[in-house]
Amino acid sequence: LEDYFPGWRIDYRQVTIAPTRQGWSAAQQRKDDLDWTTFYEFTDAANTTSVFAVRGTQYLVDVVMDIGLWLPASIIGFFEKTGPNLPRAFVHSIAAITSGGRRKDREAFAALLDRVTARMHAD
């Protein structure tokens, strides 16, 4: 980090459960938590800029999370491409059925959302 971005530091990191040959290991292992997001927060020396880096798909768990994230949009897009235009009520119904509720989305990315929100409101 210091070579490419002098003065920048890692302000926060969340590393979640990862599969290994011996089983599961983690920097922080929380059995009841739905948040499996791995991310880093980088901050400049003047504390005026923060960058959040979110790790992409790496394990099967990440694939399952990606499916949950993209399923509603994929189904609506599929029906729009293969059939006639769907009435707006139909689109809302499909989105409601496939999304499973926004509460679970919030839980799945809670640590990242909380950290970003806190940083945005910091002076």
C-alpha positions as CSV (number, residue, x, y, z in Angstrom):
1,L,0.0,0.0,0.0
2,E,2.8,2.4,1.0
3,D,4.6,1.9,-2.4
4,Y,1.6,2.9,-4.5
5,F,-0.2,5.2,-2.1
6,P,2.2,6.9,0.3
7,G,0.5,8.0,3.5
8,W,-2.6,5.9,3.0
9,R,-3.5,3.3,5.6
10,I,-6.0,0.4,6.1
11,D,-8.5,1.9,8.5
12,Y,-10.7,-1.1,8.7
13,R,-10.9,-4.6,7.4
14,Q,-13.6,-7.3,7.6
15,V,-12.5,-10.8,6.6
16,T,-15.2,-13.4,6.7
17,I,-15.3,-17.2,7.0
18,A,-13.4,-18.9,4.2
19,P,-13.2,-22.6,3.4
20,T,-9.8,-24.4,3.7
21,R,-8.8,-28.0,3.3
22,Q,-9.2,-28.6,7.0
23,G,-12.7,-27.0,7.2
24,W,-13.6,-23.4,7.9
25,S,-11.3,-20.7,9.2
26,A,-11.9,-17.0,9.8
27,A,-10.4,-13.9,11.1
28,Q,-13.8,-13.4,12.7
29,Q,-16.2,-16.3,12.8
30,R,-19.8,-15.5,13.8
31,K,-22.2,-18.4,13.5
32,D,-25.4,-16.5,13.7
33,D,-24.4,-13.6,11.5
34,L,-25.6,-13.4,7.8
35,D,-22.9,-10.9,6.8
36,W,-20.2,-12.7,4.8
37,T,-18.9,-9.5,3.0
38,T,-15.2,-9.2,2.9
39,F,-14.1,-5.5,2.5
40,Y,-11.3,-3.1,3.4
41,E,-11.5,0.7,4.1
42,F,-8.4,2.7,3.0
43,T,-8.0,6.3,4.2
44,D,-5.5,9.0,3.1
45,A,-3.1,10.6,5.5
46,A,-5.2,13.8,5.7
47,N,-8.3,11.7,6.6
48,T,-10.2,13.5,3.8
49,T,-10.7,10.5,1.4
50,S,-11.8,6.9,2.1
51,V,-12.0,4.1,-0.4
52,F,-13.9,0.9,0.2
53,A,-12.7,-2.2,-1.6
54,V,-15.1,-5.2,-1.6
55,R,-13.8,-8.6,-2.5
56,G,-15.6,-10.3,-5.3
57,T,-16.7,-13.9,-5.9
58,Q,-14.2,-16.3,-4.6
59,Y,-16.0,-19.2,-2.9
60,L,-19.2,-21.1,-3.4
61,V,-20.8,-19.0,-0.6
62,D,-20.1,-15.9,-2.7
63,V,-21.8,-17.5,-5.7
64,V,-24.9,-18.2,-3.7
65,M,-24.9,-14.5,-2.5
66,D,-24.5,-13.3,-6.1
67,I,-27.4,-15.4,-7.2
68,G,-29.6,-13.8,-4.5
69,L,-28.4,-10.4,-5.6
70,W,-29.0,-10.8,-9.3
71,L,-32.0,-13.2,-9.4
72,P,-34.8,-10.6,-9.5
73,A,-33.2,-8.5,-12.3
74,S,-32.3,-11.6,-14.3
75,I,-35.9,-13.0,-14.1
76,I,-37.4,-9.7,-15.1
77,G,-34.9,-9.3,-18.0
78,F,-35.6,-12.8,-19.2
79,F,-39.3,-12.2,-19.4
80,E,-38.8,-8.9,-21.1
81,K,-36.6,-10.5,-23.8
82,T,-38.6,-13.6,-24.4
83,G,-42.2,-12.3,-24.2
84,P,-44.3,-9.3,-24.6
85,N,-43.7,-6.3,-22.3
86,L,-44.9,-7.0,-18.9
87,P,-47.4,-4.8,-17.2
88,R,-45.8,-2.8,-14.3
89,A,-47.8,-4.8,-11.7
90,F,-46.3,-8.0,-13.1
91,V,-42.8,-6.6,-12.8
92,H,-43.4,-5.6,-9.1
93,S,-44.9,-9.0,-8.3
94,I,-41.9,-10.9,-9.8
95,A,-39.5,-8.6,-7.9
96,A,-41.3,-9.2,-4.7
97,I,-41.4,-12.9,-5.1
98,T,-37.8,-13.3,-6.0
99,S,-36.2,-10.8,-3.7
100,G,-37.1,-12.6,-0.4
101,G,-37.4,-9.2,1.4
102,R,-35.1,-6.3,1.8
103,R,-34.4,-7.1,5.5
104,K,-32.3,-10.1,4.5
105,D,-30.3,-7.9,2.0
106,R,-29.6,-5.5,4.9
107,E,-28.4,-8.3,7.1
108,A,-26.2,-9.7,4.4
109,F,-24.3,-6.4,4.0
110,A,-24.9,-4.8,7.4
111,A,-21.2,-4.3,8.4
112,L,-20.3,-2.7,5.1
113,L,-23.4,-0.5,5.0
114,D,-22.9,0.6,8.6
115,R,-19.2,1.4,8.0
116,V,-19.9,3.4,4.8
117,T,-22.8,5.3,6.5
118,A,-20.6,6.1,9.5
119,R,-17.8,7.4,7.2
120,M,-20.2,9.6,5.2
121,H,-21.6,11.2,8.4
122,A,-18.1,11.7,10.0
123,D,-16.8,15.3,10.1
